[in-house]
């Protein structure tokens, strides 16, 4: 069954656009609330959000929906996505909700849902909720004393800060480190600077003045130039760039160079292997991760399990096959010893631990492998299904044949934006550019 509302990471779109409206948000609250009402206790849901102006509107609509079907609502305010997942478990809630469009511009927003154990919903549960969304839910309404209440949780930030701090090895503090932290004017702008400072780091914070419209704007993990410039200006040891909801992280070394998620995972895999913490005999990454990472892990006697794009699919593979490290090139790093989803701050703390233990620079620590030339193009389209066009299919088949067994080609529709992502990689950079260019041209010719 095709999904009408949910994409690869919850429901996402233009706030007050064709899909994401207050009406839909209220219905999501009613449908999801009904799905997770269980037992005789007073059922509760926790709701966090990032700093987008539209978050107020969606938060209020969701609250109306949840309370209408008898759930009590605990409002966390601006809070990272992984904090919502953690607090869902910690507060013994029946459901967790994060209002965020992650790295998207401010005028988008989204709704992510978490089960009581802090994991994202399965495809099957999302489909059940979709069926409810398109049905008459008037019979589901609570009445009288059964209607839910809403509360503002003032202690949530402190809970998450203490939780994040405890993930750092006990014999390590961050004293003596100069850290530039970019909060993307997003959900972590209050918690992340405090956590790093309390652990002993000297913290220079940027992207921590949200106004409802500047989330991810020229700051954060999608614009690492900002933190790179500050690393050089303050002669910092490291730069840490979070995205709007702080479930992903991009590292900047002391020279101002970007360290992506692939190099990050290579460091953690090697470190945890040496500490006998690594489980599963390797790590999990997506089809977008660089071939150089796979070759590096092989040299260590480790494996790379690949999944389709989306941190939820990485996590599903980790749980099914016994891995405890996984992630995406974009900076979603999942460390299941600590979290049930990507957590930019917790992941960064693990890298900082390696930095303190080895007493080397970040550029030295993170130079684990030479990247195989990789090119990614995002081809916008307005409507239709260009990947089903016979000319596009033929161009893709020809491209794969050209790259042969020594290269990789991935062409897929984004689950969050109206674009086709075309990625090619091989040792011959010019060949990759030619193949990707030909497929891009074929797509543009039919959209």
ABEGO torsion letter per residue (X at the ends): XBBAABBABEBBEBBGBAABBAAAAAAAAAAAAAAABBEABBBBBBBBBBABAAAAAAAAAAAAAAAAAGBBBBBAEBBBAAAAAAAAAAAGBABBBBBBAEABBAABBBBBBBBAAGBBBBAAAAAAAAAAAABBAAAABBBEAABBBBBBBAAAAAAAAAAAAAABBAABBABGBBBBBBAGGBAAAAAAAAAAAAAGBBBBBBGABBAGAABGBGBEAABAAAAAAAAAAAGBABBBBBBAAGABBBBBBAAGBBBBAAAAAAAAAAAAAAAGABBGGEBBBBAABBAAAAAAAAAAGBBBBBBBBEAAAAAAAAAAAGBABBEBAAGBBBBAAABABBBAAAAAAAAAAAAAAAGBBAAAAABABBBBBBBBBBBBBABEBAAABAAAAAAAAAAAAAAEAABBBBBBBBAABBBBBBBBBBABAAAAAAAAAAAAAAAAAAX
